[in-house]
Amino acid sequence: LHPSLIRHRVPLPPESASITIMGDIKFQAASDHLHRGEDEAAARLFIEAAELGHVKAQCNASILFDTGRGVPQDPVRAALWAQRAADQGDSQAQFNLSTFYLHGRGVPKDLHSSRRWLRKAAHQGLPNAQVHFAAWLRTEGKQDEAIEWSERAAEAGLLEAQRGAASLRHARGDHHIAGRWLKLAADRGDAGA
């Protein structure tokens, strides 16, 4: 390099930033392949991005191994990738890992671990996790908490939660609030509301 160019040289990002950028690029390319129906290419790139620590790619790799889309179905690898993403705070991966533990798919069946991961996902605001957490609380006889979690998911627009919140409120005699939840569900096209 010419000496005058050295002082204007842009510093390279640290290695961790380069890895993050590469993970983002691979994740985007994998998403593009997936949308075009190129499952094997998508899976390969999701796994490469996952190996670089890309949390959404780890979650997607888990789903692909769970369903066998673009890769041979492998519940153990599905649970492993879900665990990695869940450990990094991905609420969808936490919810998925909860179901793996609930059903003993890829991991030993463990209701305590299932509930712990479900609760984490619910606390992060994932509506599907909130409605399932509400159902779990209901089975434990914790009606007030079940209503709270069901209504959180209902407020996020989840039809299943709106029906569930209406049912819970109706059982308590809160018919006005139950009717409000049913109306919201009906307004969104739920024929059963």
N, C-alpha and C positions, 0 to 999 in steps of 0.2 A: 504494500500500500504506500501511496505517496504520503509523506509526513503531514501534509495539510489536511488529508482526509481522516487521519487518525483521531484528531480532536473532535471531529464531527460525527464520528461513528456512533450509531445508536447502540446502547448496551443490550445484550441479549437478555431475555427474561431468565429468571432463575429456572433451574431444571424442573421444579415442581410446577411452575407456570407453564412451561413447555408441555409437560405431561397433561396438564389440565386442558390446554388448547387442543392437543392431539386427541384427547378423549372427546372433547366437544365436536371436533371435526368428524371423528369416526361415528359418534352418536347420530349426528345429522345425516351422514351418508347412509347409515343403517336405517334410519327412519324413512329416508327417500326410497330405499330399496323395498322396505316393507310396504309402503303405500303403492308401489308398482307391482306387488305380489311376488317379489323376488326374495322368498323366505330364506333360502340358504345363504345368499349374500348378506341379507340383513342380519341373520343370526351370527355369521362370522364377525361382522363389524361390531355388533352389540357386545359380543364376547370380548373382542379386542379392547373396546372402550371400557368394558367392565373391569378387565384386568388392569387397566390404567387407573382404576378407582372412580370412574364416572358412576355416580350413584343411580341415576335414572337408567343407565345402561345395565347396571347390575340388576335392577328391578325387572327390566325387560328380558334380560337373559334368564332370570328365574322363571318368568312367565313362559318363555319359549321352551325351556327344558320341561316345564310342567305340562305343557300342551303338546309337545313334540312338533312344534311348528318350526321348520327349517333345520331342526336337529333331532337326533333320536330322543324320544321321551326318556327322561332321567329324573325321577323325583328327588334323589339325593342331591344332584347338582342344582336342581330347582331350589331346594331348601337352603343349600349353601349360598347361592347368589342372593336369595331373599334375606338371609341372615346378614350378609355383608352390607346390603343396602339398608336394612332395618337398623343395624348398628350405627349407620351414618345419619339416621333420623328420617328416612323416607317413609312417610305414613302409609303409602300403598304397599310397600314391602313389609311393613310391620303388620298390616292387615292380612296380607297373603301368608306371612310366616305364622300368624295366629291360626289360620285355617290348616296349615301343614301340621302344626302341633295338635290341633283339635282332632284331626282325622288320622294322625300317625302316618302322614305321607312324606317320605323322605327323611323323617326324623321319628324318634319314638313318640308315641302318643303321650301327651303331657298337658293335662287341662290347666295346671297352674301356669305353665309357660304360655299356653294359648291365651288365657285371660290377661296375662301381663302384657303381651304384645298387642292384643285387641284394645286394651285400655290406653296404651301409648298412642295408637293410631287414632282413637276416639278423641283423646286430649289434643291432638294436633288438628282436629277439625275435619277429619275425613268422614263424610256423612254415612257411607256404608258401614264403617266401623262404629259410628255412634249408634246407629239403629241396632246393630248386632250386640253392642255392649248393653244397650237398653234392654234387649231381650234377655240377656244373661242376668242382668240385675233383677228383672221381673221374676225369673225362675228362683232367685234367692230371696224373694219376698220383699225386695227393696223398691216398692212402688214409687215413692217420691223421686228417687234417683232415676228410676226407669223413665218416668215422665219427663224429667229434665233432659235426659240424653235423647229420648225420642223426639222431643220438641226442638232440640238443637239441630238434629238431622232434618226435621220437617221444615224448619226455617231456612235451611240450605236448599230446599226444593225437592227433596227426595220423596217421591210419591208413597213409597212403602212406609216411610216414617210418618207422613201425614196421616195415613190410615191408622198406623199404630198409635200415634198420639191421640187421635180421635177415640180409638177403642179404650185406651187407658183413661182418658178424661171421662168418657161415658161411664166406665165402670165405677168411677169415683163420684158420679152424679154431677159432674161439671159439663152439663149438656150444652151450654152456650159455647164454651171453648171447643168441645168436641165438634159441634156443628161448624164452627169456623174452620177447623182443620179439614173436615169433609168437603166444605165448599171450595177451599183452596185446591184440594185434590181434584174435585169435579171440574173446576175451572181450567185445570191443566189437562183435561181429557180423560181422567180416570173414570171409566164407566161403572166401576164397582163402588164408587164413593157416594 
